[in-house]
Amino acid sequence: MRSPILDYLDTVITETAHVTSGAVADYIPELASAPTDRAAVALCTVNGVVYAAGDVDVDFSIQSMSKPFAYALALADRGIDDVVARVGVEPSGDAFNELSLDPETGTPRNPMINAGAIATHALIDTEDAPAVDRVLDYFSRMAQREIRIDEEVAASELATADRNLGLAYLLHSSGVLEAEPRAAVTGYIRQCAASVNVRDLALMAATLANNGVQPNTGERMLSRVENRQVLSVMAACGMYDAAGDWFTNVGIPAKSGVAGGIIGVLPGQVGLAVFSPRLDSHGNSARGVAMMEMLSEDMGLHLMDVGRPGRTSLRETQLATVEGVDATVYVLQGDLVLSSIEALIHEIVSNPPTTPLVVFDMGRVDEVLPVARRTSSAMATKLHDAGHRVVVIDPEETLTGFTDDQGRPVELWTAERLARGISR
Ligand code: GLU
């Protein structure tokens, strides 16, 4: 049986076929000669299955979609603070190749415009492993196949690289770029010439959606905090001077490339990739933007769409005898996030338990965010201070070592122990 997801992706291709506006990038001769009528779309959820439609096997150069991944490597090498001191995180409002640096700091405004990307590329260049080899290996591990450079594209772009060279010399003179400018630009252009298709890109985007872990191999490619940093920079700066338009219409972190690709990431859910060579005036694929708008609308991907708010974690409150002691059992549910835990605390504060034993049954809880952990410790302190014994039922064993604010341990029980001990 053919998956309805594939049928839907076919529809995305046919229903955007009328978008023939825009023009291929002509400042790179090899891109100027690319067939313009190609189009492909792929998606990969955090479960790792890739669905693709259209010209799925056409390879094209990754171009600026390489930038978030090179940035990820720089963050892992040097830490966020060091990288941010050298390359900012502010949207520039300028075109991708603008010859501009932040007038206050003298640093590139962000790692998604060329100035920042050239500086970032140089940051990941090491004695043992040239930056180009490192990014190719990184792409390959995410795409689950060997990613190589399209040498024709690289040569073509190198032959017409005056603008990027100009940027690199500017960076060099302001001290941001220590490397020899020509070498940095050559490496950066080779990074951009890596040849990929929409399947590869969907897997790479899905790795970012999956919190930095490649969904099929399970390999952690970047830490949770680095992943968040990369996605935030993509959200703020990924679509160049169209960032505001993009975020209001499509509403997910994204990055476009001048060969016509765009990747998009819905955190925790899905990585998307589209391809169509003609570019709009911002340098983003015109039909690619149309495909992404359709995907976002049809599949409800917009991050600012407020779905079903998590209102309360408290499913019910039971009075019971547990192992012979009078107990108040709070049965919790769903994700423990700020709004839901606030509702629980409000209930406990306005209606304090009167039994010696207080049990929090987390059997139906899906995820405990750090804010919930901190607030629960503070709540446990107050209950301990008021003379209660506090027990948490922790079936997933996510709370090992849990204490109150004063370091007093909170008893952790299994669900079986509660079930055995309880009588109502
Ligand atoms: N290699 C291209 C350049 O530096 C990347 C630009 C892009 O994809 O937006 O001009």
Residues whose N, C-alpha, C, O or C-beta is under 5 A from the ligand:
A	BS01	LIG	Q63 S64 F96 N114 C192 S256 G257 V258
